[in-house]
Amino acid sequence: MRNYSTQMEAARKNIITEELKTVAEKEHMTPEQLLPLVAEGKVVIPANKNHKCLNPEGIGSMLSTKINVNLGVSRDCKDYDIEMKKVMEAVNMGAHAIMDLSSHGDTIPFRCKLTAECPAMIGTVPIYDSVIHYQRDLDTLTAKDFLDVIRLHAENGVDFVTLHCGITRKTIEQIKKHKRKMNIVSRGGSLVFAWMCMTGEENPFYEYYDEILDICREYDVTISLGDACRPGCLADATDVCQIEELVRLGELTKRAWEKDVQVMVEGPGHVPMDQIAANMKVQQTICCGAPFYVLGPLVTDIAPGYDHITAAIGGAIAAMSGAAFLCYVTPAEHLALPNVDDVKQGIIASKIAAHAADIAKGIPGARDIDDKMADARRALDWEAQWECAIDPETAKKIRADRSPEHDDTCSMCGKFCAVRSMNKALSGEHIDIL
């Protein structure tokens, strides 16, 4: 019988949970080293008590950088079997979390299938589900309706929920006054904004935050405080609306911690490279070290079809500078619902960014695989290189498609290969080129 409600409460009571043990082992730490970080809120272990098949992960800037994969059906693309195929592909490729952003149909069976079968952390955005769950227009929904959907998701076993608690009626005036180029690009944030405009009422996720905390505490659901005012283009980065909301998210973080509820804080979407590190530092200060969860950030606005690359550039800088959790971006960003190949491309780009950041941060063991790759390349051992590769199938395919005349070379250099020449020279062998 659990004598604690949340992972944070357990850590504060000096109780080492099974989830904490697992995370500590993965991070090459002792449970005693990890315990105070969870107690302080600097690390979260999203682990709903109803998600029985979960393989838990820790999220925090001092741990290895984690990756989230967004998926889910829409009115135009509504095949749940395809979405489940994406889920399994993502898990097999090493994604740590799956966010179901479905906005069409009966979402409960798919959500329950995820928490019954998927070992990765599961996240949702309950406001998306509210309209389709009740099959009513947005302005007819009440604060109780929104809270009931949060409870439903908690009961279904969701490990974390994105809630846009930080915008208020004051934000309406700010958006009108400061004339952002892209206004609000957060889907959930725009729905909250629209609901406030149509009803004249305060943001229910802010007004009834204490009731939400009680639900999250009961099921040990981690709150991911959504950044409704994240910049949707470079021109809006680090503006008044973004920073003012961040200040409020810092206040809400402290209120959650008072009830032993774990919190992540979501971060900006489009940010010039020279502003990323400053954004991370400001968040760490205002939100007292709570883990930062960033979308990208994308470092340019002009690469539709390649935004997995623009996001990976920004994600590497962000994670190196303190972000703990990267939301992947696919080539389909801004264009369409991602297909299976888009999902794969997005995951690979995010994994590269996360791994590069972990090396820069000095995460224990992060560079070991790179050193093994260097050894394999020096020995021209192709099989050993596939074992080290982040995507061995693609690497094998490229080599096979353009296979060289000699196995100890590649089709670019042939016998001009520097590695081959050095190996022969250092062993006193004759170096044949022609």
Secondary structure as GFF3:
##gff-version 3
##sequence-region A 1 434
A	DSSP	alpha_helix	7	12	.	.	.	ID=ss1
A	DSSP	alpha_helix	18	26	.	.	.	ID=ss2
A	DSSP	alpha_helix	31	40	.	.	.	ID=ss3
A	DSSP	beta_strand	66	71	.	.	.	ID=ss4
A	DSSP	alpha_helix	80	92	.	.	.	ID=ss5
A	DSSP	beta_strand	97	100	.	.	.	ID=ss6
A	DSSP	alpha_helix	108	117	.	.	.	ID=ss7
A	DSSP	beta_strand	121	124	.	.	.	ID=ss8
A	DSSP	alpha_helix	126	134	.	.	.	ID=ss9
A	DSSP	three_ten_helix	138	140	.	.	.	ID=ss10
A	DSSP	alpha_helix	143	155	.	.	.	ID=ss11
A	DSSP	beta_strand	160	163	.	.	.	ID=ss12
A	DSSP	alpha_helix	169	178	.	.	.	ID=ss13
A	DSSP	alpha_helix	187	199	.	.	.	ID=ss14
A	DSSP	alpha_helix	204	207	.	.	.	ID=ss15
A	DSSP	alpha_helix	209	219	.	.	.	ID=ss16
A	DSSP	beta_strand	222	225	.	.	.	ID=ss17
A	DSSP	three_ten_helix	234	236	.	.	.	ID=ss18
A	DSSP	alpha_helix	240	258	.	.	.	ID=ss19
A	DSSP	beta_strand	263	267	.	.	.	ID=ss20
A	DSSP	alpha_helix	273	286	.	.	.	ID=ss21
A	DSSP	beta_strand	292	295	.	.	.	ID=ss22
A	DSSP	alpha_helix	307	320	.	.	.	ID=ss23
A	DSSP	beta_strand	325	327	.	.	.	ID=ss24
A	DSSP	alpha_helix	340	361	.	.	.	ID=ss25
A	DSSP	alpha_helix	368	378	.	.	.	ID=ss26
A	DSSP	alpha_helix	382	388	.	.	.	ID=ss27
A	DSSP	alpha_helix	392	401	.	.	.	ID=ss28
A	DSSP	three_ten_helix	414	416	.	.	.	ID=ss29
A	DSSP	alpha_helix	418	426	.	.	.	ID=ss30
###
